Amino acid sequence: MRLSELLCYDAIAIQCHDNPDADAIAAGFGIYSFLKDAGKLPRLFYGGRNPVSKPNILAMLRLLDIPLEYLPKMKSCDGLLLTVDCQYGAGNVSRIEAPHVAVIDHHIQEKELPPLFELKPMLSSCSTLVWSMLRNENFTIPSVLSTALYYGFFSDSNSFAEVRHPIDRDMWDSLKVDERVIKKLKGSNLSLDDLNLAAEALNSRDYYADGNFMIVGAPACDPNILGFISDLAMQVEYVDIALVFSTQEDGYKFSVRTDTRNARAVEIVESIIAGGLGSGGGHADKAGGFIGKDRFKTRHGDTPFVRYCISSLQRLLASYDIIDCMNFEGFAPEGFTPYEKLPLRLGYIPCRELVPDRARLNIRMLEGDIDIGADDGTYLMIGISGEVYPIEEKKFFSNYTPLDEPFTLETSYPPVIIDRYAGERIHLLQAARSCVSHSGKVLARQLDKGIKIFTKWDRDNYVKGEPGDWVVIQNDDSSDAYVIKNDIFPRLYKKLP
């Protein structure tokens, strides 16, 4: 998509995600400046529950004269709605009804995109993407916009620590910025009140050596402050998990950080909001959520929220045994029983046919995301419920007979490979072929306690089994382990005498 394709619309509204950061604002300002220069009258706005309150963002708007509007009650607009640094219909942006929609974003695709879009996940910031689009239009970038794009890029790339693409570096080299403004913005991340609030909260923290986690309670504050306090707590020795919460008027807002691979931040959030108690989400190392006061009181009475969080964390950490297949010779055979694989039709794809030059693959399926190392000899198997797992080429041909037929499967979420460099989603079922499994022996054990297995294919992400599920290991390789869900296991294996 080119920015010039937007000029056919008379009314254009540019929407940043709720609680916009510097990158979203800078990218939106870049598009606004292009349209304004072309004679259009665009609007740059955001919605959501809270207006911007961070000192650096307020300073950015003021010093660079960015016409960003806060329109929390806006429900519809005429003409074209363009979401920037976010995707239309995603959870981080208020939904606005419009006859025409466009998307400009640098994140991995998470929603179905409209016909008019530009998506470049290999870039470190949306500011980089907009700069590249402006350059393609031969647009002369004024100093004030150059400074905004630079600061958006600086903020979203972790102070340039995560610059990863030549286009990022091209922009970095070419932008002419007002260094006095940049210096001011870098020094305006917190107000004095924010600093005092963070200090007060950290002085009342609770640390639990059994689990290496810290719980911090803070007064009602901007959600960004919770993240700031969480990041500070994570810099303390022996703190692997930080949970920071504040008591708001209508509920409890909390932020989670982790740097242990044994418990993902999003998994901790999910354990706290389990059973529909609240809402939340995030990633492996950063996540957050919210629980309404009324619902919490209905479920847990007068239990202090901090006590509930502590109990949830302790219960989660104690619920799983951790197995790392790369750091030991394999499972001990005690408790495992021999089973025979049943002949089943499964799907397979050689990795070299999908992404021939990628050493790392991100696979997204119903069970979650996994990252694997892949080479020309790696095959992907697709199981009967859509689960995906890698296998070596030699082992594939010794265990399966390939068929010259496509593989079809009805599943609620067809698995995909996410090519983070190219920003593409490759649907595996569209490329998969069928194969039939040979009969063969495995060893299996039903779990009476949860387990997290770091397989030899992925050192950073675990596969998780709950009580009642099965752990299966290869008869000739006890380090090649995987988890089979309880309802699927009888369809795959039968017990040997």
Summary of the structure (lengths in Angstrom):
residues: 497
radius of gyration: 25.4
end to end distance: 63.1
largest distance: 80.9
contacts: 1611
relative contact order: 0.08
helix: 30%
strand: 31%
